[in-house]
Amino acid sequence: MVRFTQSCARRTSTMINQNANQILPTPVRLGADERFTGKGITIALADSGYYPIADLTQPTNRIRAWVDATESPARVLRFARDEAPTWPGYDDNAARHWHGLMTSTVAAGNGFLSGGEYRGVASDADIVLIRVMGEGGGIPNENIVRALKWIRASAEDYNIRVVSLSVSGDPYKKLLGNPIDEAVKALVQQHIVVAVAAGNDGVRRLTPPATAPDALTIGGIDDHNSFDPDEVELWHSNYGVSERKLPKPELVAPSIHIAAPLLPNSETAARAQDAFSKNDTAYIRSQKLITPHYQQVEGTSFAAPIVAATVACMLQANPALTPFDVRRILIATATRVPDADDARQGAGALNAFAAVAAALAQKDRPDLITEKSPLIRNERVYFIYRDPRAKRVQLRGEWDNWQGTLDAQQIEYGVWVIEMPKPSSGFYAYRFLIDGTTWIDDPDNPTRRTNPYGEFDSVLVVS
């Protein structure tokens, strides 16, 4: 799921050779809020393999654990803050280490090898690294499932709030209820946000975990290494539907012109050092090198950890957010890609700054999980309906003479909320519409009156 690419942008680091491939650091191009860097949040990644790069271990180690999910049961090595983490085979220069090295640093690297220049959006987050690729090079579905189940069992121990999956399983003959998507669902039910790479072929085809209805499936954009929103266009990422026929992806994020470290002690790293020392412009450009330590990378494998890192910042800003809150905010704040197919872009391009701002703003929102409906607070009215079987919940009422329909957002499994401005003083009848077919009164509200159809309407009392 990884390709390498070239770009020509402004100078961003004193370490960059004047003939190198120069790009904007990811937080800069996203306009990320520098006050929030994922501190206190742990991101778990499942990938082919990893390396304990300085961007994750210096000046303080942030790798909480390395997990080998190719074994049953999974093998776990935990690490302390002052420890130099290592694990079996980390330094054997195997190609599988590079992909996970890149995805983990795109999410949470602090740019140590670039003086902080090429950091990830969540540069203070802790991480857990889970290997799912076997020695033979494949990633069986059972390894992905084992990784996801381990995360669920261990999330509390490590404060795992976000999962980034830049892996693809094999297609299941029966998509509905497949083990990978069910394991993702179990994580979301445990208040863990899951971001998944859509794939890079530009076709209408998704495979688990990108098909998981409860995951945030992330497609790609090419912003041409520019701040200009008019330069943004869709990248050739996959799209399709989930097992429940819900459209995917949910949103898109940068998939090209992204900085990631070279694998230390590899032949590529050695040749990069040599090329910069000799000012070998032709080699630097051909290999898309940015500095002696960083190279440009490409793929939705990096769009997913960028979104996961943004989610970590949202949770740092407002730890009370649920996965449903995160989904709603990301979709509501996304920026539409002009003249792009809706099926391929979902809600649009990630707006990291707006997403964190919205997360902060929601701190003033009451705890709607436990409140009774209707709730009037701070000039807003909240209607709350609880039904785990409902697929869609809507509301109509007398405040606009029953003309408009308000759609509810699911903020927790089976908990639906509709928010609107408080109307002027008075009495307003209202009803819920469930799945487009069934009208009911508000079960939480004892204030009711009969309607012309011989049924009950609930009544909102505004004083």
C-alpha positions as CSV (number, residue, x, y, z in Angstrom):
1,M,0.0,0.0,0.0
2,V,3.1,2.3,-0.3
3,R,4.6,4.2,-3.1
4,F,7.2,7.0,-3.2
5,T,6.8,10.3,-4.9
6,Q,8.5,13.6,-5.7
7,S,7.4,17.2,-5.1
8,C,8.8,20.7,-5.4
9,A,7.9,23.0,-2.5
10,R,9.5,25.6,-0.4
11,R,12.5,25.1,1.8
12,T,11.4,23.8,5.3
13,S,14.6,22.6,7.1
14,T,18.2,23.6,7.3
15,M,19.0,19.9,6.9
16,I,17.6,19.9,3.4
17,N,20.0,20.0,0.4
18,Q,19.0,22.7,-2.0
19,N,18.4,20.1,-4.7
20,A,16.4,17.7,-2.4
21,N,12.7,17.1,-2.7
22,Q,11.3,19.7,-0.3
23,I,7.8,19.4,1.3
24,L,5.7,21.0,3.9
25,P,5.6,19.2,7.3
26,T,2.3,17.4,7.8
27,P,1.0,19.6,10.8
28,V,1.9,22.7,8.8
29,R,0.0,21.7,5.7
30,L,-3.0,20.6,7.8
31,G,-3.0,23.8,9.8
32,A,-3.1,21.7,13.0
33,D,-3.5,23.4,16.3
34,E,0.0,23.3,17.9
35,R,-1.5,23.3,21.4
36,F,-2.7,19.7,20.9
37,T,-0.2,16.9,20.1
38,G,-2.0,13.8,21.4
39,K,-0.4,14.0,24.9
40,G,-1.9,11.5,27.3
41,I,-3.5,9.4,24.5
42,T,-2.2,6.1,23.2
43,I,-2.5,5.1,19.5
44,A,-2.2,1.4,18.7
45,L,-1.1,0.5,15.2
46,A,-1.3,-2.9,13.4
47,D,1.2,-3.2,10.6
48,S,3.8,-5.4,8.9
49,G,6.7,-4.7,11.3
50,Y,8.4,-1.8,13.1
51,Y,11.7,-0.2,14.1
52,P,12.4,1.8,17.4
53,I,13.3,5.0,15.5
54,A,14.6,8.0,17.4
55,D,11.5,9.9,16.4
56,L,9.6,7.7,18.8
57,T,12.2,7.0,21.5
58,Q,14.1,10.2,21.9
59,P,14.4,12.2,24.1
60,T,11.9,10.0,26.0
61,N,10.6,6.6,24.9
62,R,6.9,6.7,23.8
63,I,6.7,3.1,22.6
64,R,4.6,1.5,25.4
65,A,4.7,-2.0,24.0
66,W,5.6,-4.2,21.0
67,V,3.1,-7.0,20.3
68,D,3.6,-10.0,17.9
69,A,0.2,-11.0,16.8
70,T,1.6,-13.6,14.4
71,E,1.8,-15.9,17.4
72,S,-1.0,-17.4,19.4
73,P,-1.3,-16.1,22.1
74,A,0.2,-12.8,21.1
75,R,3.6,-12.1,22.5
76,V,4.0,-8.8,24.4
77,L,7.0,-6.8,25.4
78,R,6.4,-3.7,27.5
79,F,8.7,-0.8,27.8
80,A,9.4,2.0,30.3
81,R,9.9,5.7,29.6
82,D,13.6,5.5,30.2
83,E,14.1,2.3,28.3
84,A,15.6,1.8,24.8
85,P,13.0,-0.5,23.3
86,T,14.1,-3.5,21.2
87,W,12.4,-6.7,20.1
88,P,13.3,-9.9,18.2
89,G,14.5,-9.1,14.7
90,Y,14.1,-5.3,14.9
91,D,17.6,-4.8,13.5
92,D,17.7,-7.5,10.8
93,N,16.9,-4.9,8.0
94,A,13.9,-6.9,6.9
95,A,11.7,-4.9,4.4
96,R,8.6,-5.5,6.5
97,H,9.9,-3.2,9.2
98,W,9.9,-0.1,7.0
99,H,6.1,0.1,6.4
100,G,5.2,0.1,10.1
101,L,8.2,2.4,10.8
102,M,6.7,4.9,8.4
103,T,3.0,4.7,9.5
104,S,3.9,5.0,13.2
105,T,6.1,8.1,12.7
106,V,3.6,9.7,10.3
107,A,1.1,9.4,13.2
108,A,3.2,10.1,16.3
109,G,6.9,10.8,15.3
110,N,8.4,14.0,16.9
111,G,10.8,14.7,14.1
112,F,13.8,14.1,16.3
113,L,16.0,13.3,13.3
114,S,15.0,16.6,11.6
115,G,15.2,18.9,14.6
116,G,11.5,18.6,15.1
117,E,10.6,19.6,11.5
118,Y,9.0,16.5,10.2
119,R,6.9,15.5,13.1
120,G,3.5,13.8,13.1
121,V,0.3,15.5,14.2
122,A,0.3,13.6,17.4
123,S,3.9,14.0,18.3
124,D,3.4,13.6,22.0
125,A,1.1,10.5,21.9
126,D,2.2,7.2,23.2
127,I,2.0,4.2,20.8
128,V,1.6,0.5,20.9
129,L,3.1,-1.4,17.9
130,I,1.5,-4.6,16.8
131,R,3.1,-6.9,14.2
132,V,0.7,-8.8,11.9
133,M,3.0,-9.9,9.0
134,G,4.5,-13.3,9.3
135,E,8.0,-14.3,8.2
136,G,6.7,-15.4,4.8
137,G,5.4,-11.9,4.0
138,G,1.7,-12.4,4.2
139,I,-0.9,-10.9,6.6
140,P,-3.5,-13.6,7.3
141,N,-6.9,-12.5,8.5
142,E,-6.5,-14.4,11.7
143,N,-3.5,-12.2,12.6
144,I,-5.5,-9.0,12.1
145,V,-8.3,-10.5,14.3
146,R,-5.8,-11.5,16.9
147,A,-4.3,-8.0,17.0
148,L,-7.8,-6.4,17.3
149,K,-8.8,-8.7,20.1
150,W,-5.5,-8.0,21.9
151,I,-6.2,-4.3,21.7
152,R,-9.7,-4.8,23.2
153,A,-8.3,-6.9,26.1
154,S,-5.4,-4.5,26.8
155,A,-6.9,-1.1,26.0
156,E,-7.4,-0.1,29.6
157,D,-3.8,-1.0,30.6
158,Y,-2.3,1.2,28.0
159,N,-5.0,3.9,27.6
160,I,-5.5,3.0,24.0
161,R,-8.2,5.4,22.6
162,V,-7.3,5.2,18.9
163,V,-6.3,2.4,16.5
164,S,-4.7,2.9,13.0
165,L,-4.9,0.1,10.5
166,S,-2.8,0.4,7.3
167,V,-3.3,-3.3,6.5
168,S,-5.6,-5.2,4.2
169,G,-7.0,-8.7,4.9
170,D,-8.1,-11.3,2.4
171,P,-11.7,-11.0,1.0
172,Y,-14.3,-13.1,2.9
173,K,-16.7,-15.2,0.9
174,K,-19.4,-13.8,3.2
175,L,-18.8,-10.2,4.1
176,L,-21.6,-9.7,6.5
177,G,-20.5,-10.5,10.1
178,N,-16.9,-11.3,9.1
179,P,-14.5,-11.7,12.0
180,I,-12.4,-8.6,11.2
181,D,-15.3,-6.2,11.0
182,E,-16.9,-7.7,14.1
183,A,-13.6,-7.2,16.0
184,V,-13.6,-3.5,14.9
185,K,-17.2,-3.2,16.1
186,A,-16.2,-4.6,19.5
187,L,-13.4,-1.9,19.8
188,V,-15.8,0.9,18.9
189,Q,-18.3,-0.4,21.5
190,Q,-15.4,-0.1,24.0
191,H,-15.0,3.6,23.1
192,I,-12.0,3.1,20.8
193,V,-11.8,5.0,17.5
194,V,-10.6,2.9,14.5
195,A,-9.1,4.5,11.4
196,V,-8.5,2.3,8.4
197,A,-6.7,2.8,5.0
198,A,-9.0,2.5,2.0
199,G,-6.4,1.1,-0.4
200,N,-4.6,2.6,-3.3
201,D,-5.9,1.2,-6.6
202,G,-8.6,3.8,-7.3
203,V,-11.3,1.2,-7.8
204,R,-14.6,0.4,-6.3
205,R,-13.3,-2.4,-4.1
206,L,-12.8,-2.6,-0.4
207,T,-11.6,-5.5,1.8
208,P,-11.7,-5.9,5.6
209,P,-11.0,-3.9,7.7
210,A,-11.9,-1.1,5.3
211,T,-15.4,-2.6,5.0
212,A,-16.1,-2.3,8.8
213,P,-19.2,-0.1,9.2
214,D,-17.9,1.1,12.6
215,A,-14.5,2.1,11.3
216,L,-13.5,5.4,9.8
217,T,-12.3,4.3,6.4
218,I,-9.9,6.9,5.0
219,G,-9.3,7.7,1.3
220,G,-6.7,10.0,-0.1
221,I,-6.2,13.5,-1.5
222,D,-3.3,15.2,-3.3
223,D,-2.9,18.8,-2.2
224,H,0.1,19.3,-4.4
225,N,2.2,20.2,-1.4
226,S,0.3,23.5,-1.2
227,F,-1.7,25.6,1.2
228,D,-4.1,26.6,-1.7
229,P,-7.4,24.8,-1.3
230,D,-8.0,25.1,-5.0
231,E,-5.0,22.8,-5.6
232,V,-6.6,19.9,-3.7
233,E,-7.8,16.9,-5.8
234,L,-8.7,13.3,-5.1
235,W,-5.9,10.7,-5.0
236,H,-6.5,7.3,-6.6
237,S,-7.8,5.6,-3.4
238,N,-10.3,2.8,-3.2
239,Y,-14.0,3.3,-2.3
240,G,-17.2,1.2,-2.0
241,V,-19.6,0.1,0.7
242,S,-19.5,-1.6,4.1
243,E,-21.1,-4.9,4.9
244,R,-24.2,-2.9,5.8
245,K,-24.1,-1.1,2.4
246,L,-23.0,2.1,3.9
247,P,-20.8,4.2,1.6
248,K,-17.1,4.3,2.2
249,P,-14.7,6.2,2.7
250,E,-16.0,8.5,5.5
251,L,-13.4,11.2,4.6
252,V,-10.1,11.7,2.8
253,A,-6.7,12.9,4.0
254,P,-3.3,13.6,2.5
255,S,-1.8,10.5,0.8
256,I,1.2,12.0,-1.1
257,H,4.0,14.5,-0.3
258,I,4.4,13.0,3.2
259,A,7.7,12.8,5.0
260,A,8.7,9.5,6.8
261,P,12.1,8.2,8.0
262,L,14.3,5.8,6.2
263,L,14.9,2.5,7.8
264,P,18.2,2.9,9.9
265,N,21.1,0.8,8.9
266,S,19.5,-0.3,5.7
267,E,21.2,0.0,2.3
268,T,18.9,2.8,1.3
269,A,19.7,4.8,4.5
270,A,23.5,4.3,3.9
271,R,23.2,5.4,0.2
272,A,21.1,8.4,1.3
273,Q,23.8,9.5,3.7
274,D,26.4,9.1,1.0
275,A,24.3,11.0,-1.6
276,F,23.9,14.0,0.7
277,S,27.5,14.1,1.7
278,K,28.5,14.1,-2.1
279,N,25.6,16.4,-3.1
280,D,24.5,13.7,-5.6
281,T,21.5,15.6,-6.9
282,A,20.4,13.0,-9.4
283,Y,20.2,10.2,-6.8
284,I,18.6,12.5,-4.2
285,R,15.8,13.4,-6.6
286,S,15.4,9.9,-8.1
287,Q,14.9,8.4,-4.6
288,K,12.6,11.2,-3.4
289,L,14.9,12.0,-0.5
290,I,14.1,15.0,1.7
291,T,17.1,14.8,4.1
292,P,19.7,12.1,4.9
293,H,17.0,10.6,7.2
294,Y,13.6,11.2,5.5
295,Q,12.0,10.3,2.2
296,Q,8.7,11.2,0.6
297,V,6.0,8.4,0.8
298,E,2.6,7.9,-0.7
299,G,-0.5,5.9,0.0
300,T,-3.7,5.7,2.1
301,S,-1.4,3.9,4.5
302,F,-0.5,7.4,5.6
303,A,-3.9,9.0,5.3
304,A,-5.2,6.7,8.0
305,P,-2.5,7.4,10.7
306,I,-2.9,11.2,9.9
307,V,-6.6,10.9,10.8
308,A,-5.8,8.7,13.8
309,A,-3.3,11.3,15.0
310,T,-5.9,14.1,14.6
311,V,-8.3,12.0,16.6
312,A,-5.7,11.7,19.4
313,C,-5.5,15.5,19.5
314,M,-9.3,15.7,19.6
315,L,-9.3,13.3,22.6
316,Q,-6.6,15.3,24.3
317,A,-8.7,18.4,23.9
318,N,-11.8,16.6,25.1
319,P,-11.3,13.2,26.6
320,A,-15.1,12.7,27.0
321,L,-15.6,12.3,23.3
322,T,-17.1,9.0,22.2
323,P,-16.3,7.3,18.8
324,F,-19.7,8.6,17.6
325,D,-18.8,12.1,18.7
326,V,-15.5,11.8,16.8
327,R,-17.2,10.5,13.7
328,R,-19.8,13.3,13.8
329,I,-17.2,16.0,14.3
330,L,-14.8,14.8,11.5
331,I,-17.7,14.5,9.0
332,A,-19.2,17.9,10.0
333,T,-15.9,19.7,9.8
334,A,-14.6,18.1,6.6
335,T,-14.0,20.3,3.6
336,R,-15.6,19.2,0.3
337,V,-13.2,18.6,-2.6
338,P,-14.6,20.6,-5.5
339,D,-15.8,18.7,-8.5
340,A,-15.0,15.4,-6.9
341,D,-17.2,12.3,-6.8
342,D,-19.1,12.0,-3.5
343,A,-18.7,8.3,-3.6
344,R,-14.9,8.6,-3.5
345,Q,-14.5,11.5,-1.1
346,G,-17.1,10.8,1.5
347,A,-17.7,13.9,3.6
348,G,-14.6,15.5,2.2
349,A,-11.0,16.3,3.2
350,L,-9.8,16.2,6.8
351,N,-9.9,19.6,8.5
352,A,-7.6,19.0,11.5
353,F,-7.9,22.4,13.1
354,A,-11.7,22.6,12.8
355,A,-12.0,19.1,14.2
356,V,-10.0,19.9,17.3
357,A,-11.8,23.2,17.7
358,A,-15.2,21.4,17.6
359,A,-13.9,18.8,20.1
360,L,-13.1,21.7,22.5
361,A,-16.4,23.3,22.0
362,Q,-18.2,20.1,22.9
363,K,-16.7,20.3,26.4
364,D,-19.5,22.6,27.3
365,R,-22.1,20.1,26.1
366,P,-24.0,18.2,28.9
367,D,-23.5,14.5,29.4
368,L,-26.3,13.3,27.2
369,I,-25.7,9.6,27.8
370,T,-27.3,9.8,31.2
371,E,-29.6,12.9,30.9
372,K,-33.4,12.6,30.5
373,S,-35.2,14.0,27.4
374,P,-35.9,16.8,26.7
375,L,-33.1,18.7,28.3
376,I,-32.8,22.5,28.1
377,R,-29.3,23.9,28.7
378,N,-27.5,27.1,27.6
379,E,-30.2,28.2,25.2
380,R,-30.2,24.8,23.5
381,V,-32.7,21.9,23.6
382,Y,-31.6,18.3,23.5
383,F,-34.0,15.4,22.7
384,I,-32.6,12.0,23.6
385,Y,-34.0,8.7,22.4
386,R,-32.7,5.3,23.4
387,D,-33.2,2.2,21.2
388,P,-30.3,-0.1,20.1
389,R,-32.5,-1.5,17.3
390,A,-33.1,1.9,15.6
391,K,-31.3,2.5,12.4
392,R,-32.5,6.1,12.0
393,V,-34.2,8.6,14.4
394,Q,-35.9,11.8,13.4
395,L,-38.0,14.5,15.2
396,R,-40.8,16.8,14.2
397,G,-42.6,19.4,16.4
398,E,-44.9,22.4,16.7
399,W,-42.0,24.9,16.9
400,D,-42.2,25.1,13.1
401,N,-45.8,23.9,12.7
402,W,-44.5,20.3,12.0
403,Q,-42.9,21.4,8.8
404,G,-39.2,20.4,9.3
405,T,-37.6,17.1,10.1
406,L,-34.5,17.0,12.4
407,D,-32.2,14.0,12.1
408,A,-30.7,12.5,15.3
409,Q,-27.0,11.7,15.7
410,Q,-26.1,8.4,17.4
411,I,-23.6,9.4,20.2
412,E,-23.4,5.9,21.7
413,Y,-24.8,2.5,20.7
414,G,-28.5,2.9,21.0
415,V,-28.4,6.5,22.2
416,W,-29.7,9.1,19.7
417,V,-29.6,12.9,20.2
418,I,-31.2,15.8,18.4
419,E,-30.0,19.3,19.3
420,M,-31.7,22.6,18.3
421,P,-31.9,26.2,19.5
422,K,-34.4,26.8,22.3
423,P,-37.7,28.2,21.0
424,S,-39.5,31.1,22.6
425,S,-41.6,30.5,25.7
426,G,-44.6,28.1,25.2
427,F,-45.8,24.6,24.9
428,Y,-44.7,22.5,21.9
429,A,-45.9,19.1,20.9
430,Y,-43.4,16.8,19.3
431,R,-42.8,13.1,18.2
432,F,-40.0,10.9,17.2
433,L,-40.0,9.1,13.8
434,I,-38.2,5.8,14.0
435,D,-36.7,4.2,10.8
436,G,-39.0,6.4,8.7
437,T,-42.1,4.4,9.6
438,T,-43.0,4.5,13.3
439,W,-44.2,7.6,15.2
440,I,-43.8,7.5,18.9
441,D,-43.9,9.9,21.8
442,D,-40.8,10.6,24.0
443,P,-40.4,7.7,26.5
444,D,-38.5,10.0,28.9
445,N,-41.1,12.8,29.0
446,P,-44.2,12.4,31.2
447,T,-45.8,15.6,29.8
448,R,-48.1,14.5,27.0
449,R,-51.3,15.3,25.3
450,T,-53.6,13.5,22.9
451,N,-53.5,14.4,19.2
452,P,-56.3,14.2,16.5
453,Y,-55.2,10.6,15.7
454,G,-56.0,9.4,19.2
455,E,-52.3,9.0,20.0
456,F,-50.0,10.8,22.4
457,D,-47.7,13.7,21.5
458,S,-44.9,14.6,24.0
459,V,-44.8,18.3,25.0
460,L,-41.8,20.5,25.4
461,V,-42.3,23.2,28.0
462,V,-40.2,26.3,27.5
463,S,-40.4,28.9,30.2
